Amino acid sequence: MHDNVARVLTTGAALIAAMCAGVARADTINLNMTIRDFCGQNFSDCPAGYVPNPDFENVIADDRGIVQTTLGADGTPDYAGGTHPTFFGSDSPSPLGTLTTAQYFSQWYHNTPGYNQTTTVSLPLVNMGGGIYQLSSDAFFPIDGLLLGNQGQIHNYSFTGQVHTTFTYQSGQQFAFMGDDDVWVYINDQLVIDLGGVHPVESEAVDLDRLGLTVGQSYAFDFFFAERHTSQSNIMISTSIQLDPNSTVPEPTTFALLSLALGGFGLVRPRKRVYLRG
């Protein structure tokens, strides 16, 4: 998988370098990411007035197909349902999904009183030369000590990230991601990368020439990230797309859980799955 990503980026870099000769490119593209901080369900120090979201610190597994292939009307992913688990999952059928309900998933990218707190951080994509911009961190913990706090852990885990921006399509552009946990990328409102699930470092790349885009036209770019388990948080973005610096992500309608959806279940927490993660 990593070799495929490298080949895509090498080919794309050569095309972009030839195409963009003499065209000025920014030294750094600063993107604003909206971060939403949650309480992990097994953390003992959730602040007063907040309840854990059971999608965090729960099942460990790859989980493709969590989201719909077209971006939702409010600019966030729509839950796909299907084979994913009912409330708090089930030991059968196998493999077990990593989510609980559509209502809990909607909290990931919506401000939800009593469940998350929100801030904005800057993601600097650095011009590496050859037409490639890159962001790389093997310790991506942008809110340590902030918002809901570290909750007794060495880092502030259990958070999501969302970036919305635009770009002008040119032939030869690529986008690649490598990291953990969930990542979804939408271009022109269509899902082009699906790395859903709670997993070690995984990678995927997309060749924009395969998407039927029109050279010279502007398109939406949406990136969604989730860190759902303690121990690691890796993020590596490498792209030949010259993304437009963006403003803060517009806030969709604040998500309020239906009392019927949660009240009847008593907010019982599922048991912890233990595993060793590389």
C-alpha positions in Angstrom: 0.0 0.0 0.0 2.8 2.4 1.0 4.6 1.7 -2.3 1.5 2.5 -4.3 1.1 5.8 -2.5 4.8 6.6 -3.2 4.4 5.8 -6.9 1.3 8.0 -7.3 3.0 10.9 -5.6 6.2 10.6 -7.6 4.3 10.5 -10.9 2.1 13.4 -9.8 5.0 15.5 -8.7 6.7 15.2 -12.0 3.5 16.2 -13.9 2.8 19.1 -11.6 6.4 20.4 -11.7 6.4 20.4 -15.5 3.0 22.1 -15.6 3.6 24.7 -12.9 7.1 25.8 -14.0 7.3 29.5 -13.5 4.1 29.6 -11.4 4.6 30.9 -7.9 3.6 28.5 -5.1 3.2 29.4 -1.5 5.9 28.3 1.0 3.1 27.1 3.4 -0.6 26.6 3.1 -2.3 27.1 6.4 -5.6 25.2 6.8 -8.0 25.7 9.7 -9.2 22.5 11.2 -12.2 22.4 13.5 -11.5 20.1 16.4 -14.2 18.6 18.6 -13.1 17.0 21.9 -14.9 14.1 23.5 -14.7 12.0 26.7 -13.5 8.5 26.0 -15.9 6.0 27.5 -13.2 4.4 29.7 -11.7 7.7 31.0 -12.5 8.4 34.6 -12.0 12.1 34.6 -14.7 13.3 32.3 -15.6 16.9 33.4 -18.8 17.5 35.3 -21.7 18.0 33.0 -20.3 15.9 30.2 -21.1 12.3 29.1 -18.8 10.0 27.1 -19.5 9.2 23.5 -19.3 5.4 23.3 -17.7 5.5 19.8 -14.5 6.5 21.5 -12.4 3.9 23.4 -14.6 1.0 22.2 -14.1 -1.6 19.5 -10.8 -1.9 17.6 -11.2 -2.8 13.9 -11.0 -1.6 10.4 -14.5 -0.3 9.5 -15.0 0.7 5.9 -18.4 1.9 4.7 -19.3 3.9 7.8 -20.3 7.0 5.7 -22.3 7.6 2.6 -20.4 8.1 -0.6 -21.9 11.6 -1.1 -21.3 14.3 1.4 -24.3 15.3 3.5 -26.4 18.4 2.8 -24.9 20.2 5.8 -21.3 19.5 4.7 -20.7 16.6 7.1 -20.7 12.8 6.4 -24.0 11.0 6.6 -24.0 7.7 8.5 -24.3 4.7 6.2 -25.8 2.2 8.6 -26.0 -1.1 6.8 -23.9 -3.8 8.5 -22.8 -1.5 11.3 -23.8 -2.4 14.8 -27.0 -1.7 16.7 -26.8 0.1 20.0 -23.3 -0.5 21.5 -22.6 -3.2 18.9 -22.9 -7.0 19.0 -20.5 -9.9 19.1 -22.1 -11.3 16.0 -22.1 -11.2 13.1 -18.4 -10.8 12.6 -16.6 -8.5 12.0 -17.9 -6.1 14.7 -18.3 -2.5 13.6 -16.8 0.3 15.6 -19.8 2.6 16.0 -22.9 2.5 18.1 -25.7 4.6 16.6 -26.3 7.2 13.9 -27.1 9.7 16.7 -23.8 9.2 18.4 -22.0 9.4 15.0 -23.6 12.8 14.3 -21.9 14.2 17.3 -18.5 13.7 15.7 -18.9 16.7 13.4 -21.5 18.7 15.2 -21.3 20.8 18.3 -23.2 18.9 20.9 -23.8 20.3 24.4 -22.8 17.8 27.2 -20.8 15.7 24.8 -18.1 17.8 23.1 -16.2 21.1 23.1 -14.9 22.8 20.0 -11.9 24.9 18.9 -9.9 25.6 15.7 -6.3 24.7 15.1 -4.0 25.5 12.2 -2.6 22.8 9.9 0.5 24.0 8.1 1.2 22.2 4.8 4.8 22.9 3.9 6.0 23.2 0.3 8.5 20.3 0.0 9.5 21.2 -3.6 8.6 19.4 -6.7 5.0 20.6 -6.4 4.3 18.6 -3.2 2.9 20.0 0.0 3.2 18.0 3.2 2.1 17.8 6.8 3.6 15.0 8.9 3.3 14.2 12.6 3.7 10.9 14.6 2.3 12.7 17.7 -0.8 14.6 16.5 -2.2 15.9 19.8 -3.3 19.5 19.0 -5.5 19.9 22.1 -3.4 18.5 25.0 -4.5 20.2 28.2 -7.3 22.1 26.4 -11.1 21.8 26.1 -12.2 18.7 28.1 -8.6 18.1 29.1 -6.5 15.0 29.1 -8.9 13.1 31.5 -6.1 11.3 33.3 -4.2 10.3 30.2 -0.8 11.5 28.9 -2.5 13.2 26.0 -5.9 14.6 25.1 -7.3 11.7 23.1 -10.8 11.2 21.7 -11.3 14.0 19.2 -12.3 14.6 15.7 -11.1 17.1 13.0 -12.8 18.7 10.1 -11.4 20.8 7.2 -13.4 22.4 4.5 -11.7 24.3 1.6 -11.5 24.6 -2.2 -9.0 24.2 -4.9 -8.6 24.7 -8.6 -8.2 21.4 -10.4 -5.1 21.0 -12.7 -4.1 17.8 -14.5 -1.8 15.5 -12.5 -3.0 16.4 -9.0 -2.9 13.7 -6.3 -3.7 13.5 -2.6 -2.4 10.9 -0.2 -3.0 10.3 3.5 -1.2 7.9 6.0 -2.2 7.7 9.6 -4.8 6.6 12.2 -7.7 6.4 13.0 -10.7 7.2 10.8 -10.1 9.4 7.7 -12.5 10.3 5.0 -11.8 12.7 2.1 -14.5 14.1 -0.1 -13.7 15.9 -3.4 -16.6 17.7 -5.1 -18.8 16.1 -2.4 -17.9 12.6 -3.4 -16.0 10.2 -1.2 -12.5 9.4 -2.6 -10.7 8.1 0.5 -12.2 5.8 3.1 -9.9 4.7 6.0 -12.7 4.3 8.5 -12.2 2.4 11.7 -9.9 2.3 14.8 -6.7 0.9 13.4 -2.9 1.3 13.2 -1.3 3.5 10.5 -2.9 2.9 7.1 -2.6 4.7 3.8 -4.6 5.5 0.7 -4.1 7.9 -2.2 -6.3 9.3 -4.9 -5.5 10.4 -8.5 -7.7 13.4 -9.3 -7.4 12.7 -13.0 -9.7 9.8 -12.5 -12.6 11.9 -11.0 -14.0 13.5 -14.1 -13.1 17.0 -13.0 -12.7 20.0 -15.4 -9.3 21.7 -15.6 -9.4 25.2 -14.3 -12.6 24.8 -12.3 -12.9 25.2 -8.6 -14.0 22.3 -6.4 -14.8 21.6 -2.8 -12.3 19.6 -0.7 -13.5 18.1 2.7 -11.3 16.2 5.1 -12.6 14.4 8.2 -10.4 12.8 10.9 -11.0 11.0 14.2 -8.7 9.9 16.9 -10.6 7.2 18.8 -8.1 5.2 20.9 -5.3 5.9 23.3 -1.6 5.4 22.6 -1.0 6.8 19.1 -2.1 9.6 16.8 -0.4 9.8 13.4 -1.2 12.1 10.5 0.6 12.5 7.2 -0.8 14.5 4.3 1.1 14.7 1.0 -0.5 16.4 -2.0 0.2 18.2 -5.2 -3.1 20.1 -4.8 -2.6 23.8 -4.0 -5.4 24.0 -1.6 -6.9 27.4 -0.8 -6.3 28.8 2.7 -9.6 28.5 4.4 -11.6 30.1 7.2 -13.2 28.3 10.1 -15.6 25.5 9.1 -19.2 26.8 9.2 -21.0 25.2 12.1 -23.9 22.9 11.1 -27.0 23.0 13.2 -26.1 22.0 16.7 -26.9 18.4 17.2 -29.3 17.5 20.0 -29.8 13.9 20.8 -33.4 12.7 20.9 -34.3 11.7 24.4 -36.1 8.6 23.0 -32.9 7.6 21.2 -30.8 7.5 24.4 -33.0 7.6 27.4 -34.5 4.2 26.8 -31.0 2.6 26.9 -29.8 4.1 30.2 -26.4 5.0 28.7 -25.0 1.6 29.6 -21.3 1.4 28.6 -20.0 -1.5 26.6 -17.1 -3.5 27.9 -13.6 -2.6 26.9 -11.9 -4.5 24.2 -8.2 -5.1 25.0 -5.6 -5.3 22.3 -1.9 -4.5 21.5 -1.4 -1.8 18.9 1.7 -1.3 16.9 
